[in-house]
Amino acid sequence: MSWLKTNWLPVIIAACVLVTLVYVALWQTAARPVDGGSLAYPLMVFYNHTVLPASILVMLAALTALFFWIPNALVKRGPYRRDGLLVLVGLAATVAVIAAAVPLGRLIYRELASVSAHGRSYHLGVLASSMPEQNAIVLCAGGFITQCRYLPDESTRTFNPLPTLALDPGTQVVTVRVGERILYEAGP
């Protein structure tokens, strides 16, 4: 326990860097569905729901390390040079993880519904933006790796009404509707 007491700063910074590497990798590979593309759907959902809190935690950890390092640096006590370098690494990790979270301020994916049929999972979601021309209704189908496609509709400007995903238990037909309009239909 005394090792952790004297080396808490490297442990905190290592955790910051590890979290940052995970989210930068997810940002590059699974941040949002692309029309006609494939991705690991659970990783996309994980990224979209957790990158903002994770970036805040990394920032708070790096700023806490900086706050506790400053008095040691002023009196030149302990391994202040090593810790100063680690604080800089932590601040760089903060900048990187915030950069990975920035795309959610412009375009965010939210799942509306999921059903399983024909040995596949169907996930209906929307890409929402402050610019209506970037909005999209998205249907992803598959297992862990899903194929995603955008479903064109005039309701994407306001998402009023929201699209719905339904599975008819008798016929096993998967349907995506907006109001009375059918956007997608797949049978067994």
C-alpha positions as CSV (number, residue, x, y, z in Angstrom):
1,M,0.0,0.0,0.0
2,S,2.9,2.4,0.6
3,W,4.0,1.9,-3.0
4,L,0.6,3.2,-4.2
5,K,0.8,6.1,-1.7
6,T,4.1,7.3,-3.1
7,N,3.3,6.5,-6.8
8,W,-0.4,7.6,-7.0
9,L,0.3,10.2,-9.7
10,P,1.8,7.7,-12.3
11,V,-1.1,5.3,-11.6
12,I,-3.7,8.1,-12.2
13,I,-1.9,9.3,-15.3
14,A,-1.6,5.8,-16.7
15,A,-5.4,5.3,-16.2
16,C,-6.0,8.6,-18.0
17,V,-3.9,7.5,-20.9
18,L,-5.5,4.1,-21.1
19,V,-9.0,5.6,-21.1
20,T,-8.0,8.1,-23.7
21,L,-6.6,5.4,-26.0
22,V,-9.8,3.4,-25.7
23,Y,-12.0,6.3,-26.7
24,V,-9.7,7.6,-29.4
25,A,-9.8,4.1,-31.0
26,L,-13.6,4.0,-30.7
27,W,-13.8,7.5,-32.2
28,Q,-11.9,6.3,-35.2
29,T,-13.7,3.0,-35.7
30,A,-17.2,3.0,-34.1
31,A,-18.3,6.6,-33.5
32,R,-21.3,6.6,-35.8
33,P,-23.0,4.4,-38.4
34,V,-22.2,5.2,-42.0
35,D,-24.7,4.6,-44.8
36,G,-23.8,1.2,-46.3
37,G,-21.1,0.6,-43.8
38,S,-20.6,-2.0,-41.1
39,L,-19.4,-1.6,-37.5
40,A,-19.5,-3.3,-34.1
41,Y,-22.8,-2.1,-32.9
42,P,-22.3,-2.5,-29.1
43,L,-19.1,-0.5,-29.3
44,M,-20.9,2.3,-31.1
45,V,-23.6,2.4,-28.4
46,F,-20.9,2.3,-25.7
47,Y,-19.0,5.2,-27.3
48,N,-22.1,7.4,-27.8
49,H,-23.3,6.9,-24.2
50,T,-20.0,7.1,-22.3
51,V,-17.5,9.3,-24.1
52,L,-18.7,12.5,-22.5
53,P,-18.6,11.3,-18.9
54,A,-15.2,9.6,-19.6
55,S,-13.7,12.8,-21.0
56,I,-14.9,14.7,-17.9
57,L,-13.3,12.1,-15.6
58,V,-10.0,12.2,-17.5
59,M,-10.0,16.0,-17.3
60,L,-10.7,16.0,-13.6
61,A,-8.0,13.4,-12.9
62,A,-5.4,15.3,-14.9
63,L,-6.3,18.6,-13.3
64,T,-6.2,17.0,-9.8
65,A,-2.7,15.7,-10.5
66,L,-1.7,19.2,-11.7
67,F,-3.2,20.7,-8.5
68,F,-1.2,18.3,-6.3
69,W,2.0,18.6,-8.3
70,I,2.3,22.4,-8.2
71,P,3.3,22.6,-4.5
72,N,5.9,19.9,-4.9
73,A,7.3,21.6,-7.9
74,L,7.5,25.0,-6.1
75,V,9.6,23.5,-3.3
76,K,11.4,21.0,-5.6
77,R,10.4,18.1,-3.3
78,G,10.2,14.4,-4.4
79,P,10.3,13.3,-8.0
80,Y,8.8,16.6,-9.1
81,R,10.4,16.5,-12.6
82,R,9.1,13.0,-13.3
83,D,5.7,14.0,-12.0
84,G,5.7,17.2,-14.0
85,L,6.3,15.2,-17.2
86,L,3.5,12.8,-16.2
87,V,1.1,15.8,-15.6
88,L,1.9,17.0,-19.1
89,V,1.1,13.6,-20.4
90,G,-2.2,13.6,-18.5
91,L,-3.1,17.1,-19.9
92,A,-2.3,15.8,-23.4
93,A,-4.6,12.8,-22.7
94,T,-7.3,15.3,-21.7
95,V,-7.0,17.2,-24.9
96,A,-7.1,13.9,-26.9
97,V,-10.2,12.5,-25.1
98,I,-12.0,15.8,-25.4
99,A,-11.3,15.8,-29.1
100,A,-12.8,12.3,-29.3
101,A,-15.9,13.6,-27.6
102,V,-16.3,16.8,-29.7
103,P,-18.2,15.0,-32.7
104,L,-21.1,14.3,-30.3
105,G,-21.7,18.1,-30.2
106,R,-22.4,18.1,-33.9
107,L,-24.0,14.7,-34.7
108,I,-25.1,12.1,-32.2
109,Y,-26.6,8.6,-32.6
110,R,-29.5,7.5,-30.4
111,E,-31.2,4.1,-30.6
112,L,-35.0,4.1,-30.7
113,A,-35.8,0.3,-30.8
114,S,-34.4,-3.2,-31.3
115,V,-35.9,-6.5,-32.3
116,S,-34.5,-9.9,-33.1
117,A,-35.8,-11.9,-36.1
118,H,-34.4,-14.2,-38.7
119,G,-31.3,-14.9,-36.6
120,R,-30.4,-11.2,-36.7
121,S,-30.8,-8.2,-34.5
122,Y,-32.4,-5.0,-36.0
123,H,-31.5,-1.7,-34.4
124,L,-33.4,1.4,-35.3
125,G,-31.9,4.7,-34.4
126,V,-31.5,8.3,-35.5
127,L,-28.5,10.5,-36.2
128,A,-29.5,13.9,-34.9
129,S,-27.8,17.2,-35.5
130,S,-28.5,20.9,-35.1
131,M,-28.4,21.0,-38.9
132,P,-31.5,19.2,-40.2
133,E,-29.8,18.2,-43.5
134,Q,-27.4,15.9,-41.5
135,N,-30.2,14.1,-39.7
136,A,-30.9,10.5,-40.7
137,I,-33.0,7.5,-39.8
138,V,-30.6,4.5,-39.4
139,L,-31.3,0.8,-39.5
140,C,-28.5,-1.6,-38.5
141,A,-28.9,-5.3,-38.9
142,G,-26.7,-8.2,-37.9
143,G,-25.1,-9.6,-34.8
144,F,-22.1,-8.1,-33.1
145,I,-21.0,-6.6,-36.4
146,T,-23.9,-4.9,-38.1
147,Q,-24.6,-3.5,-41.6
148,C,-26.1,0.0,-41.4
149,R,-28.2,1.9,-43.9
150,Y,-29.9,5.2,-43.9
151,L,-33.7,5.2,-44.6
152,P,-34.6,8.4,-46.5
153,D,-37.7,10.2,-45.3
154,E,-38.9,13.8,-45.2
155,S,-39.5,13.5,-41.4
156,T,-35.8,13.6,-40.7
157,R,-35.8,17.4,-40.7
158,T,-37.8,17.4,-37.4
159,F,-38.2,13.7,-36.5
160,N,-41.9,14.3,-36.1
161,P,-43.2,11.7,-35.9
162,L,-40.4,9.4,-34.7
163,P,-39.9,6.2,-36.7
164,T,-41.0,2.9,-35.2
165,L,-39.6,-0.6,-35.5
166,A,-42.0,-3.5,-35.3
167,L,-41.9,-7.3,-35.6
168,D,-45.1,-9.1,-36.6
169,P,-45.0,-12.2,-34.4
170,G,-47.1,-14.3,-36.8
171,T,-45.3,-13.5,-40.1
172,Q,-41.9,-12.6,-38.6
173,V,-41.9,-9.5,-40.8
174,V,-39.7,-6.6,-39.5
175,T,-41.1,-3.2,-40.4
176,V,-39.9,0.4,-40.0
177,R,-42.6,3.0,-40.2
178,V,-42.9,6.7,-39.9
179,G,-46.6,7.4,-39.3
180,E,-48.4,5.3,-41.9
181,R,-45.4,5.2,-44.3
182,I,-43.4,2.0,-44.5
183,L,-39.7,2.8,-44.9
184,Y,-38.4,-0.8,-44.6
185,E,-39.8,-4.3,-44.6
186,A,-38.0,-7.6,-44.3
187,G,-39.5,-11.1,-44.1
188,P,-38.1,-14.5,-43.2
